[in-house]
Amino acid sequence: MSKQQSEDNLKEAAAFAAGGAVAGAGAGTLLGGMGLAVGGTAIGIGMAPVVAAGAIVGLAAFGVKKALGS
Protein backbone atom coordinates (compact mmCIF):
# COMPACT_ATOMS: atom_id res chain seq x y z
CA MET A 1 0.00 0.00 0.00
CA SER A 2 1.38 3.38 -0.96
CA LYS A 3 1.67 6.33 1.37
CA GLN A 4 -1.13 8.09 -0.53
CA GLN A 5 -3.45 5.10 -0.10
CA SER A 6 -2.67 4.99 3.63
CA GLU A 7 -3.45 8.67 3.99
CA ASP A 8 -6.68 8.25 2.04
CA ASN A 9 -7.70 5.32 4.27
CA LEU A 10 -6.95 7.36 7.38
CA LYS A 11 -9.01 10.29 6.10
CA GLU A 12 -11.89 7.99 5.18
CA ALA A 13 -11.78 6.25 8.58
CA ALA A 14 -11.78 9.63 10.32
CA ALA A 15 -14.80 10.68 8.26
CA PHE A 16 -16.67 7.49 9.19
CA ALA A 17 -15.80 7.97 12.88
CA ALA A 18 -16.89 11.61 12.79
CA GLY A 19 -20.13 10.69 11.03
CA GLY A 20 -20.82 8.03 13.62
CA ALA A 21 -20.09 10.47 16.44
CA VAL A 22 -22.51 13.00 14.95
CA ALA A 23 -25.14 10.28 14.60
CA GLY A 24 -24.53 9.26 18.21
CA ALA A 25 -24.90 12.87 19.36
CA GLY A 26 -28.12 13.14 17.40
CA ALA A 27 -29.45 9.93 18.94
CA GLY A 28 -28.47 11.11 22.41
CA THR A 29 -30.23 14.41 21.87
CA LEU A 30 -33.32 12.76 20.39
CA LEU A 31 -33.64 10.17 23.13
CA GLY A 32 -32.79 12.54 25.96
CA GLY A 33 -31.59 11.34 29.34
CA MET A 34 -30.92 7.63 29.35
CA GLY A 35 -30.26 5.24 32.17
CA LEU A 36 -29.21 1.69 32.78
CA ALA A 37 -31.07 -0.31 35.43
CA VAL A 38 -29.67 -3.63 36.64
CA GLY A 39 -30.55 -5.56 39.76
CA GLY A 40 -32.41 -2.78 41.53
CA THR A 41 -29.80 -0.09 40.88
CA ALA A 42 -29.76 2.48 38.13
CA ILE A 43 -27.14 4.83 36.68
CA GLY A 44 -27.51 7.69 34.26
CA ILE A 45 -25.86 7.59 30.87
CA GLY A 46 -24.75 10.97 29.59
CA MET A 47 -23.95 12.20 26.09
CA ALA A 48 -20.26 11.19 25.99
CA PRO A 49 -20.76 7.40 25.98
CA VAL A 50 -23.43 7.66 23.30
CA VAL A 51 -21.16 9.78 21.08
CA ALA A 52 -18.28 7.34 21.65
CA ALA A 53 -20.51 4.41 20.76
CA GLY A 54 -21.53 6.22 17.58
CA ALA A 55 -17.88 6.71 16.62
CA ILE A 56 -17.23 3.00 17.19
CA VAL A 57 -20.20 2.07 15.01
CA GLY A 58 -18.87 4.43 12.33
CA LEU A 59 -15.46 2.75 12.43
CA ALA A 60 -17.15 -0.65 12.25
CA ALA A 61 -18.99 0.49 9.13
CA PHE A 62 -15.65 1.57 7.65
CA GLY A 63 -14.20 -1.87 8.42
CA VAL A 64 -17.13 -3.62 6.77
CA LYS A 65 -16.79 -1.37 3.72
CA LYS A 66 -13.08 -2.20 3.43
CA ALA A 67 -13.70 -5.91 4.00
CA LEU A 68 -16.22 -6.00 1.19
CA GLY A 69 -13.76 -4.26 -1.11
CA SER A 70 -15.83 -1.15 -1.82
C-alpha positions in Angstrom: 0.0 0.0 0.0 1.4 3.4 -1.0 1.7 6.3 1.4 -1.1 8.1 -0.5 -3.4 5.1 -0.1 -2.7 5.0 3.6 -3.4 8.7 4.0 -6.7 8.2 2.0 -7.7 5.3 4.3 -6.9 7.4 7.4 -9.0 10.3 6.1 -11.9 8.0 5.2 -11.8 6.2 8.6 -11.8 9.6 10.3 -14.8 10.7 8.3 -16.7 7.5 9.2 -15.8 8.0 12.9 -16.9 11.6 12.8 -20.1 10.7 11.0 -20.8 8.0 13.6 -20.1 10.5 16.4 -22.5 13.0 15.0 -25.1 10.3 14.6 -24.5 9.3 18.2 -24.9 12.9 19.4 -28.1 13.1 17.4 -29.5 9.9 18.9 -28.5 11.1 22.4 -30.2 14.4 21.9 -33.3 12.8 20.4 -33.6 10.2 23.1 -32.8 12.5 26.0 -31.6 11.3 29.3 -30.9 7.6 29.4 -30.3 5.2 32.2 -29.2 1.7 32.8 -31.1 -0.3 35.4 -29.7 -3.6 36.6 -30.6 -5.6 39.8 -32.4 -2.8 41.5 -29.8 -0.1 40.9 -29.8 2.5 38.1 -27.1 4.8 36.7 -27.5 7.7 34.3 -25.9 7.6 30.9 -24.8 11.0 29.6 -24.0 12.2 26.1 -20.3 11.2 26.0 -20.8 7.4 26.0 -23.4 7.7 23.3 -21.2 9.8 21.1 -18.3 7.3 21.7 -20.5 4.4 20.8 -21.5 6.2 17.6 -17.9 6.7 16.6 -17.2 3.0 17.2 -20.2 2.1 15.0 -18.9 4.4 12.3 -15.5 2.8 12.4 -17.1 -0.6 12.3 -19.0 0.5 9.1 -15.7 1.6 7.6 -14.2 -1.9 8.4 -17.1 -3.6 6.8 -16.8 -1.4 3.7 -13.1 -2.2 3.4 -13.7 -5.9 4.0 -16.2 -6.0 1.2 -13.8 -4.3 -1.1 -15.8 -1.2 -1.8 
